[in-house]
């Protein structure tokens, strides 16, 4: 950085390119539930 340039400070929301709808936590929870159900079925069959 040159001596006469000021650093750029940008808020987190402004720096992101898109929205973060928190879908990942639902996908992980659904997948975990499916794995548990699959293990229960395998255990009792």
N, C-alpha and C positions, 0 to 999 in steps of 0.2 A: 504494500500500500504506500502510495506517495505521501509525503509529509503534509501536504495541504488538503488531503482528502479526509472527510469525517467518516467514521464507521456508520454503517446503515443498521438501524435497529428496527426490526419488524416483529409485530406480535405473532404468536403462534397461529392464530386463526387466519391471519392475512398471508402467512407464508405457505400454508397448505394449499394444494391444488384442488382438493375436493372435500366433500363432507365425510365425516366419520360416523356412520350410523350404528356402530357397535353390533353389527350382524355376526361377527366372528364368535362372540361369546355364545350366541344361540346355536350356531353350527357346532361348536365344540360340545356344548351340553347335549344336543340331540345325538351326536355321534357317540358320546360317552354312554348315554342311555341305551342306544342300540347295541353297543358292545356288551354292556351288562346283561341285557335281555338275551343276547346270543349265548353268552357264557352260561346263563341259567338254563336255557334250552338244551345246550350241549351236556350239561351236568346231569340233567334228569332224563335224557333220552338214551 
